[in-house]
Amino acid sequence: MNRDLIRQIVNVIAVVVTITINILANALPINGLNTGEISDSFPVYFVPAGYVFSIWGVIYIGWIAFAIYQALPSQRENPRFRRIGYWFTLGAVANSAWIFLWHYQQFPLTLVMMLILLVSLIVVYLRLEIGVKPVSGAEKWAVNVPFSIYLGWITVATIANVTDVLYDLNWNGFGIAPQTWAIIMLVIGAILTSIVIVTRRDVGYTAVIVWAFIGIIVKQSAESSIALTAGVMTAVVINVLIAKWLIDRNNQGRLAPRTA
């Protein structure tokens, strides 16, 4: 069987299996525990309001769009998909393994899976050259946007996963208050997002971070320092995106040919 065809089939299977596991995680639920309930059992501050997690519905739709698009016969030899190889599948395996480890409360191992997922997505993101290489409208919405959203959310999830694991290990935070660590994480998240904006002007990735930060404002409203920091970082990220857009538009105007 053609290697490209095998890759297409494996990606489709990876999407179907991962979505099924994620749905069953709460529908059954696995090990009798709900994913959100486990998350709420950690008294940490880098956690958004429950409604924010509805973004998984958007991520699932993105996975399906990617699976269908890359499986088209016309896309079998697409060099972008060849560069991805099986990195998406690796991430799907890590995602599925994370679900089982989380529900069976093997928290240190969940961080290992989360980091594998994050690295696999970064590799996919870079190999797709999102925000760097122009693509067709169909490829943008079926490939670029889904991976931008997915990576944005996993960036947030990784930071949250780290805080959960450290709490589970009874880490004292070098004597620094948990609220302060949450503020530090928010600033780091904003810096990372600003880097993505400056280098890629990725609206999808940025929108997810803003969505999560607003959710943190809602969830942590009783902690004024955290809510305020989340609000300020949200404003910073939005302004960096606007500034980048204006600079790029100005540069394009200067480079545009002038007619007599």
LINKA-V672037 format. One record per pair of residues at least 12 apart in sequence whose C-alpha atoms are under 10 Angstrom apart, sorted by the first residue. I is the first residue (numbers start at 0). J is the second residue. Records with the same first field share a line. If there is no record, write none. Layout:
I = J + J
//
This chain:
1 = 75
2 = 75 + 76 + 81
3 = 70 + 72 + 74 + 75 + 76 + 77 + 80 + 81 + 84
4 = 69 + 70 + 71 + 72 + 74 + 75 + 76
5 = 70 + 75
6 = 69 + 70 + 75 + 80 + 81 + 83 + 84 + 85 + 88
7 = 66 + 67 + 68 + 69 + 70 + 71 + 72 + 74 + 75 + 80 + 81 + 84 + 85
8 = 66 + 69 + 70
9 = 66 + 70 + 85 + 87 + 88
10 = 62 + 65 + 66 + 67 + 69 + 70 + 84 + 85 + 86 + 87 + 88 + 89 + 91
11 = 62 + 63 + 65 + 66 + 67 + 69 + 70 + 88
12 = 66 + 88 + 91
13 = 62 + 66 + 87 + 88 + 89 + 90 + 91 + 92 + 95
14 = 59 + 62 + 63 + 65 + 66 + 67 + 87 + 88 + 91 + 92
15 = 59 + 62 + 63 + 66 + 91
16 = 91 + 92 + 95
17 = 59 + 62 + 88 + 90 + 91 + 92 + 93 + 94 + 95 + 96 + 98
18 = 55 + 56 + 58 + 59 + 60 + 62 + 63 + 91 + 94 + 95
19 = 95
20 = 94 + 95 + 96 + 98 + 99
21 = 34 + 55 + 59 + 94 + 95 + 97 + 98 + 99
23 = 98
24 = 95 + 98 + 99 + 101 + 102
25 = 102
28 = 102
29 = 98 + 99 + 101 + 102 + 103
30 = 99 + 101 + 102 + 103 + 104
31 = 102 + 103
32 = 101 + 102 + 103 + 104
33 = 101 + 102
34 = 98 + 101 + 102
35 = 49 + 52
36 = 102
37 = 101 + 102 + 103 + 104
38 = 101 + 159 + 160 + 163
40 = 163
41 = 162 + 163 + 164 + 166 + 167
42 = 162 + 163 + 166 + 177
43 = 159 + 162 + 163 + 165 + 166 + 177 + 178 + 180 + 181 + 219
44 = 159 + 162 + 163 + 177 + 178 + 179 + 180 + 181 + 182 + 184 + 215 + 218 + 219 + 222 + 225 + 226
45 = 155 + 156 + 158 + 159 + 160 + 161 + 162 + 163 + 177 + 178 + 180 + 181 + 182 + 183 + 184 + 185 + 211 + 212 + 214 + 215 + 216 + 218 + 219 + 225 + 229
46 = 155 + 156 + 158 + 159 + 160 + 162 + 163 + 181 + 211 + 212 + 214 + 215 + 216 + 217 + 218 + 219
47 = 155 + 159 + 210 + 211 + 212 + 213 + 214 + 215 + 216 + 217 + 218 + 219
48 = 211 + 212 + 213 + 214 + 215 + 216 + 217 + 218 + 219
49 = 214 + 215 + 217 + 218
50 = 211 + 214 + 218
51 = 207 + 210 + 211 + 212 + 213 + 214 + 215 + 217 + 218
52 = 152 + 210 + 211 + 214
54 = 148 + 149 + 152 + 207 + 210 + 211
55 = 148 + 149 + 152
57 = 145 + 148 + 149
58 = 144 + 145 + 146 + 147 + 148 + 149 + 150 + 152
59 = 145 + 149
60 = 141 + 145
61 = 140 + 141 + 142 + 143 + 144 + 145 + 146 + 147 + 148 + 149
62 = 141 + 142 + 145 + 146 + 149
63 = 141 + 145
64 = 137 + 138 + 140 + 141 + 142 + 145
65 = 138 + 140 + 141 + 142 + 143 + 144 + 145 + 146
66 = 141 + 142
67 = 141
68 = 137 + 138 + 140 + 141 + 142
69 = 138 + 141 + 142
78 = 127
79 = 123 + 126 + 127 + 128
80 = 123 + 126 + 127 + 142
81 = 126 + 127
82 = 122 + 123 + 125 + 126 + 127
83 = 119 + 120 + 122 + 123 + 124 + 125 + 126 + 127
84 = 123 + 126
85 = 119 + 123
86 = 116 + 118 + 119 + 120 + 121 + 122 + 123
87 = 116 + 119 + 120 + 122 + 123 + 124 + 146
88 = 116 + 119
89 = 115 + 116 + 118 + 119 + 120
90 = 112 + 113 + 114 + 115 + 116 + 117 + 118 + 119 + 120 + 123
91 = 115 + 116 + 119 + 120
92 = 112 + 115 + 116
93 = 109 + 111 + 112 + 113 + 114 + 115 + 116 + 117 + 119
94 = 109 + 112 + 113 + 115 + 116 + 117
95 = 112 + 116
96 = 108 + 109 + 112 + 113
97 = 109 + 110 + 111 + 112 + 113 + 116
98 = 112
100 = 112
104 = 167
105 = 164 + 167
106 = 160 + 161 + 163 + 164 + 165 + 167 + 168
107 = 160 + 161 + 163 + 164 + 165 + 167 + 168
108 = 164
109 = 157 + 160 + 161 + 164
110 = 157 + 158 + 159 + 160 + 161 + 162 + 163 + 164
111 = 160 + 161
112 = 157
113 = 153 + 154 + 156 + 157 + 158 + 160 + 161
114 = 153 + 154 + 157 + 160 + 161
116 = 150 + 153 + 154 + 157
117 = 149 + 150 + 151 + 152 + 153 + 154 + 156 + 157
118 = 150
119 = 150
120 = 146 + 147 + 149 + 150 + 151 + 153 + 154
121 = 146 + 147 + 150 + 154
123 = 146 + 150
124 = 142 + 143 + 146 + 147 + 149 + 150
127 = 142 + 143 + 146
128 = 143 + 199
129 = 142 + 143 + 144 + 146 + 147 + 199 + 200 + 201
130 = 143 + 144 + 147 + 195 + 196 + 198 + 199 + 200 + 201 + 202
131 = 198 + 199 + 200 + 201
132 = 199
143 = 201 + 203
144 = 201 + 202 + 203 + 204
145 = 203 + 204
146 = 203 + 204
147 = 201 + 202 + 203 + 204 + 205 + 206 + 207
148 = 201 + 202 + 203 + 204 + 205 + 206 + 207 + 208
149 = 203 + 204 + 207
150 = 203 + 204 + 207
151 = 192 + 195 + 201 + 203 + 204 + 205 + 206 + 207 + 208 + 209 + 211
152 = 204 + 205 + 206 + 207 + 208 + 210 + 211
153 = 207
154 = 188 + 191 + 192 + 204 + 207 + 208
155 = 184 + 185 + 188 + 207 + 208 + 211 + 212
156 = 211
158 = 181 + 184 + 185 + 187 + 188
159 = 181 + 184
162 = 177 + 180 + 181 + 184
178 = 222 + 223 + 224 + 225
179 = 224 + 225
180 = 225
181 = 224 + 225 + 228 + 229
182 = 224 + 225 + 226 + 227 + 228 + 229 + 232
183 = 225 + 228
184 = 229
185 = 212 + 215 + 225 + 228 + 229 + 230 + 231 + 232 + 233
186 = 228 + 229 + 231 + 232 + 233 + 235
187 = 232
188 = 208 + 212 + 229 + 232 + 236
189 = 205 + 208 + 209 + 212 + 229 + 231 + 232 + 233 + 234 + 235 + 236 + 237 + 239
190 = 232 + 235 + 236
191 = 236
192 = 204 + 205 + 206 + 207 + 208 + 209 + 235 + 236 + 237 + 239 + 240
193 = 205 + 235 + 236 + 237 + 238 + 239 + 240 + 243
194 = 236 + 239
195 = 240
196 = 236 + 237 + 239 + 240 + 241 + 242 + 243 + 244
197 = 239 + 240 + 242 + 243 + 244
198 = 243
199 = 243
200 = 239 + 240 + 241 + 243 + 244 + 247
201 = 240
202 = 237 + 240
205 = 233 + 236 + 237 + 240
206 = 233 + 236 + 237
208 = 232 + 233 + 236
209 = 229 + 230 + 232 + 233 + 234 + 236 + 237
210 = 233
211 = 229 + 233
212 = 226 + 228 + 229 + 230 + 231 + 232 + 233
213 = 226 + 229 + 230 + 232 + 233
214 = 226 + 229
215 = 228 + 229 + 230
216 = 228 + 229 + 230 + 233
217 = 229
//
